[in-house]
Structures are given as C-alpha cells and as structure tokens.
Amino acid sequence: MFKKILIIILSVLFIATTSSCKPKEENNNPKVVLNISNGKQIKIELYPDIAPVTVENFLSLVDEGFYTNAFFHRIIDGFMIQTGGYSIEDYENGQKMIVQKYGLPTITGEFTNNGHENNLKHTAGVISMARSDDYDNASTQFFICVADAPHLDGNYAAFGMAMDEESINNAIEIGKVEVVARYVGSAYFEAIPVEPIYITSIERIK
C-alpha cells in the first residue's frame, strides 16, 4: 500500500515539474517600442480586446510614422507624461521649434463612463488616450502613467501597458525632467520641459 502511495506521489511531482518547465504561450497582442531622444526605450503591449478602436487608430498612426519627433509637451512628475500633439522640428540655425499637428479625425472614447467597458486601471506604465471635456474627441495625443492614477479609471481610454520594469522606469525618468509653464507662440503649456525630450520613432515589435 505504501509503495502505491509513493508511486502516486512521484507521478504527481513529475507531472507538476514537467508542466512548470513548459514555456508560457505568448499572446498575439500587438507590441510597440518607443525610441526616446535620451537613448532610452519604452516597450508597450497593446490590448485590442479592451479598446479595439483606440488600438487600431494608434497603430495606423505608428505605421505612417506620425509619432516621429513627437514632443513630450506635458510632463507632471508623479502623474503622467503626455505626447502626440506636437513635434520637434529644426530651424535652419539648428535650434528646435515646436510644431502642432492639426486636422486629424477623432475617435470614440472607449472607457466605462462613456458606455464602453474598460477595466484596465491607470497604474504606472499604462498608456491611455488624452482628450478634452468631450468624451469622443481623442485623436493622436496619449499619455503614459508614471504613478497610479485611480481617478482616471473609467474616464479615459487606457489601451496598453509597459512590458517590463525597465520601460516603466524609463517613463518615470522622463517624468522627472525639469519643466516650466510658459507660452510658445500663442500656445500655453502647463508643464513643458526646459530641454526638449521627444519620441524619435515608434516601431512595432515583431
């Protein structure tokens, strides 16, 4: 009897051991990498099952190179870093200028308080769409949380998450750059970086 019990125990241990050695199945969610002007990267996994319209819109902009030189124009330490509405361009004398991007279509806001179930929490590393008071006017601007922001849950369309701790830390690092409130031309910026920091490119990860 003892021998049978021992055989059963060993069999269970063998099954558990072999199953734990199996590699985890990778999902088919699209993934992108943000290459930043400071030489760092932020890798993000997107969730089309949570926000399909938002993900499709974002990837179409990625594929056309829309976010090349996209400037982080609003940076709030302990909250989020925002980009996607302005680009950094070179003057002939080598200085930088900020150019606003106009005329792009808006998308529906895929978040709970706008009638779209979205349970992705705004924790550090989550990417979400920026918008004005209009729930359905998100377009190209997005932000990455650098800390938990539960007051945004259900009110903004979160659609992805940083893939690793390094990516989260790289976003947090951007959040700590020196900022100032000032006008650039007729545009007022609440928390613009003193030294420009921007996305050099966004690429799909294959």
N, C-alpha and C positions, 0 to 999 in steps of 0.2 A: 504493500500500500504506500509506504514511504517513498519507494522507488518511482511509483507512478506520479506521485505529487511532485517529486523533484524533476521528473521529465517535463511535466506540465509547466512548472515554474521556469525552467530553462528555455522551453519553447516560446513562452510569452516574452521573456527577456530578449531572445533572439529576434523576434518579430519587431519589438519596440526599437531595438538597436538599429536594425536594417532600415526601418521606415524613417527613423530620425536622420539617417545618412542620405536620404533622397534629397536632391536639390529642390528648392521651392520653385513652384511653377511661376514663371513671370507672366504678368498680365499684359494685355495689349494696349494699355493706355498710352496715348502719345506723350512723349517726353521732349523737353527742350533744354538748352543751356543758354544762359545769358552771359555773354562775354562783356566784362566791365572794363572801363578805361583805366582802372587802377591795377589791372592784370589779374584780378580775381574772377571767379565764375560762380553763378548760381544755377544749379540744376533743378528743374521743376517737372513734376509729373502732373499731367492734366487729367481731369475727371469728366469725360463727356457724359457719363451716366448721371452725373449730378447737374451739370449745366451745359447741355449739348449745344445750344445756340451760341453761348459765350465762348466755348472752346473752339467751335468752328470759325467764329469771327476772328478770334485771336490767332489761330493757326493760318488763316488766309492772310493776315497782316504779316505774320512771320515769314511766310513763303514769298511774299512780294518784297521783302526787305524793308518794310515800313519802319521798323524799330531801329534801323541803323542810325547811330548817333543820337538816339532818344535820350534826352536830358532828364536827370532826376531833379525836377523843379520844386518839389515839396518834400522836405525831409524833417521828420519830427522824431527825435530820439525817444525811445521807449514806447513808440506807437507804430509808425509805418514810414515807408519810402515810396514816393509816387512818381510815375513817369508816363510817357506815351503821348503827351500832348504837344511837346516842343522838341526840337532838335538843335544840336550844336553845329554851327557851320563856321567856316574860316573866312575872315576878312582877307582882303588882298595883303594887308600888312602883317598877317599871321595871327592877329587877335581873333577871339571867338565871339560869335554873336548867336543870340537865341532866336530861332525861327519857329513860329507857331504853325501847327498843321490844321488846315481848315477843310470843311466840306465833306466829311466822311459820314456815311449813314449810321444811324443809331440802332441799337438792338433792345429787345425786351429785357427787363431786369429779372433774372432768374433767381429770385430769393423769396423766402416764405411769405413775407408781408406784402408781396406783390402777386400772390397766388401760385407760386412755383415752389414746391417742396425742395428745400436745400438745407441739409443738416450738417454741412461742413462748417465747423467752428473756426472763428478767426483767431487762431493761435499763431505763435511765432513761426514764420516760414510759409504761411498760407498766402496765396495770391488771389486777389479779388478785384472786381471792376470798380473804378471810380465813377461817380455820377453827381449831378446837381440834385435839387429837390425833386425833379421829375424822375420818377421811378424807371422810366423807359428811355432815358437819353444817354446811357453808357455807349461808348463808341470805341475809342482807342486807348484811353488812359486806364492804367491799372496801378495797384499798389501791392506791396509785399509787407505783411505784418512783421515787425521786429520784436513784438511782445504780444501777449494775449490781449485781445480787444473784444470782450464778450458783448459790449454794447452795439457792435456791428452785426452780430449774429441775427439772421432773419431780415436784415435791412440792406445788405449788399451782396452781390453775386460772387461768392467765393467759388473758385473753379479749379484749384490746383494746390499743390503743396511741395515745398522744397524736399528734395530727395535724400538729403543727408545733413548731418550736423555741420559739416564744413560750409555747405550752401547757406544754412541759417546764419552761421557766424559771419559769413561774408556780407549778408544783408544787414546784420546788426552793425557791422563795421561801417557800412555806408551811413547808417543812421546816426553815427557819432561824429560825422564831419561838421565843421563849423558852418553855421548858416546865419543869414541875416534877412530881415524884412525890408524890401525895397521895390521901387518901380524899375522896370526895364522898358523904356519907351512909355507907352500908355498902360502896360500891363503891370498889375501889382502882384508881387509874390510874397506870400506869408512867411515862408521859411526856405529861401533859396540858398544853395551852397555858395560860400565865398569863392571856392575854387571849383570849377565845373567838374562834375562826375557824371558819366553817361554810359549807355549801352553801346558798345562798338558794333555788336551784332547779336542776333538771336538765331540759333540753329536747332533744327530737330536732331534728337539723339536717336540713332538707329540701333 
